[in-house]
Structures are given as structure tokens and as C-alpha cells.
Amino acid sequence: MKEHRIVLLPGDGIGPEISEVTIKILLAVSRKNNFLIHIEEKLFGASSIQKYGEPLSEDTLQACKASDAVLLAAIGDPQFDTLPRSLRPESGLLKLRSSLDLFANIRPVKVIPALMSASSLKQEVVKDVDLLVVRELTGGIYFGEPKGLVKTEHGKRAFNTMVYSDIEIDRIARVAFELACSRRQKLCSIDKANVLDVSQLWRERVCEMANKYQTIDVSHQYVDNAAMQLVKDPSQFDVILTSNLFGDIISDEAAMISGSIGMLPSASINNQGPGLFEPVHGSAPDIAGQDIANPIAMILSAAMMLRIGLKENNAAKDIEKAVDKVLNNGFRTIDIANSTSKPLGCRHFGEEILQVINSI
């Protein structure tokens, strides 16, 4: 019997609630599909700061490196917003991504028919949306040097450096092209090549890579136009390739096409070693502990982990089918509820999915 070791990082806010639901589902599909899954829970984010004085301890980092996959719920806590930048919860996530060399972030956006009315866009605009945002995750302005805040005779001045090498661009582009080959053979690269030297190199390398993938229909859009096109005609996109900063913004915009940011999973991967799988949403401290959080993004992140990180495709399909069935049965969490749905809390929503999995 196959065995998999994962590290669970419940994190902050609603993280522990959606983690509890998701782990029950993971254990159920592992039993059904005849493999063992060992779960090691570690502190991360604000909970780690409270115990260790830092958002990512060496103990947690080494456990992640030794695992087959890392499943993260959410991080962030307003009480730590006044700490130096390096000690805030979000800096722990940047360090984890960098330490595991998780250079490729994959965010699927697919509108579930049962939730089409939940989107703020018209149904005829969103009905055919099925896209992937492939975001470079360990380079660009978030990691570039020099950066800092200095005092001058004219006042304070802050600066960050956006930098990419051809090697960094080539490896993320290759991931996007390979994904496009398995989908609708379309790739749109998003940059700001009319202004930024970095984007000019980005476009040059993507065009060079395109010569090796002759079957792929490649297009380019400036990031401001792409943001508009995502609202105007999101179904035109199949695979979107973009840099760290632009991908951060574009992927959250794309997330809302589905009706709720609480619906979408993501995967952060490298060429070898464990990947990191997490919901797109944040820690939502304002609703933490109230049992009203939407666990779907976390549950679907676990499905991505099964498929991409652990190669347990059948188990991933079981989870996705169960989520679809529960939604088709009219059950909703409060963020996606309507006048005809059956509202459930986070825990009870997970129990409905468990029942479906056990009946498949």
C-alpha cells in the first residue's frame, strides 16, 4: 500500500476550521482509494510568531522539506501588522516559497454551473470560463534587490527592484506551455513591455519559447488591458502566463469571476521536491471561529495536492465530484448562498461532502 507524508499548516484566522474539515475528507478518500496518508501538523504564520517569535521556524521548514507535499490553509493576523516586515506572517510565506524553490504558481478558475448566478458578471459572460493563471512565484519585485526605506534631505524614500533573469522566465514559461499543450492550445502572456525593461526581456523569452511549441496559439497583452479583458470576455483565456506582481493581481481578479474567492484552490510547484497547495483566499480573521467560512477552496486545494503532488488522480476526482454534487443539491455556505439554497456552516458543509464520498 502506498504511503504519503504531508505537512499541514493550518495557520491563522479561519485556517484551523477549514483544515479540520479538509483532513477528514482526505482521510476518507485515502481509505477509499487504498493508500495511507500521514499528516504532520506544524505552526506557521501568527501561531508560529506567538511560540517561536518568527512566522516560519526552522522546525516547520525542515518538516516541509522532508514531506511529499505541504497543505496550507491561511495566514495573516492584524495584531502583527505593526511588526517589522520580516517578522510578519506573510513574510513566512515568502520565505517558504523561496526555500522550497516554488517558482510556479498554478491557479485554476472554472465556473461551476450550479454557482453561475453567484458571479458578479452576467451569466452569458462567465458560462464558458475555464482558465489557468500560471504565475512566476520566486522572482520579480517581491524578491528583487536592492529594496528598502531611506531618509533623505527631502524626506523618506522607499524603493523595490523588479528583476528577472532569462533562466527564471524560461522555466516558468515552459510550465505554462506544457499546461497549454494539455488544454485548449492557447497561451496569453501578460506583461508591460511598452514601459518596463524587465517586461521587454519577458516578452522576448516567451516569444523564443513559443518557437518550440508550434501548436500553441500565443498572444501577448499588457497587464492593464488584460485586467479589462478578464472582466469583458474572460472565456477568451485558456492559460495565462505572467510575472509575480502581475500574477498576484490578475489571479485575484480572475478568482472573483467564479463568484467567490472562497472557491478557488492553487498549487505552487518546482522541478523537484514537495509542492505547496493552498486556497487563494486569506485568513478572514473577522469571521474566524464562527463556523461560517467556506471550506471549498481548501478542499479543492487538497484535491490538487492529490493529483499534482501525490499522483492520486482517482482520489482527486472523488473530491471534485463530491463538491459538485453537494452544490448541485443546493447546499451553500453563507458567502455563496441565495434565496433558494440550503445554508450550512463550515463543518456541516464538510459533512455533506463526506457523505457523498462514502457513497460513491
C-alpha positions, 0 to 999 in steps of 0.5 A: 500500500502506498504511503504519503507524508504531508505537512499541514499548516493550518495557520491563522484566522479561519485556517484551523476550521477549514483544515479540520474539515479538509483532513477528514475528507482526505482521510476518507478518500485515502481509505477509499482509494487504498493508500495511507496518508500521514499528516504532520501538523506544524505552526506557521504564520501568527501561531508560529510568531506567538511560540517561536517569535518568527512566522516560519521556524526552522522546525516547520521548514525542515518538516516541509522539506522532508514531506511529499507535499505541504497543505496550507490553509491561511495566514495573516493576523492584524495584531502583527501588522505593526511588526517589522516586515520580516517578522510578519506572517506573510513574510513566512510565506515568502520565505517558504516559497523561496526555500522550497524553490516554488517558482510556479504558481498554478491557479485554476478558475472554472465556473461551476454551473450550479454557482453561475448566478453567484458571479458578479458578471452576467451569466452569458459572460462567465458560462464558458470560463475555464482558465489557468493563471500560471504565475512566476512565484520566486522572482520579480519585485517581491524578491528583487534587490536592492529594496528598502526605506531611506531618509533623505534631505527631502524626506523618506524614500522607499524603493523595490527592484523588479528583476528577472533573469532569462533562466527564471522566465524560461522555466516558468514559461515552459510550465505554462506551455506544457499546461497549454499543450494539455488544454485548449492550445492557447497561451496569453502572456501578460506583461508591460513591455511598452514601459518596463525593461524587465517586461521587454526581456519577458516578452522576448523569452516567451516569444523564443519559447513559443518557437518550440511549441508550434501548436500553441496559439500565443498572444501577448497583452499588457497587464492593464488591458488584460485586467479589462479583458478578464472582466469583458470576455474572460472565456477568451483565456485558456492559460495565462502566463505572467510575472509575480506582481502581475500574477498576484493581481490578475489571479485575484481578479480572475478568482472573483469571476467564479463568484467567490474567492472562497472557491478557488484552490492553487498549487505552487510547484518546482522541478523537484521536491514537495509542492505547496497547495493552498486556497487563494483566499486569506485568513478572514480573521473577522469571521474566524471561529464562527463556523461560517467560512467556506471550506471549498477552496481548501478542499479543492486545494487538497484535491490538487495536492492529490493529483499534482503532488501525490499522483492520486488522480482517482482520489482527486476526482472523488473530491471534485465530484463530491463538491459538485454534487453537494452544490448541485443539491443546493447546499451553500455556505453563507458567502455563496448562498441565495434565496433558494439554497440550503445554508450550512456552516463550515463543518456541516458543509464538510459533512455533506461532502463526506457523505457523498464520498462514502457513497460513491 
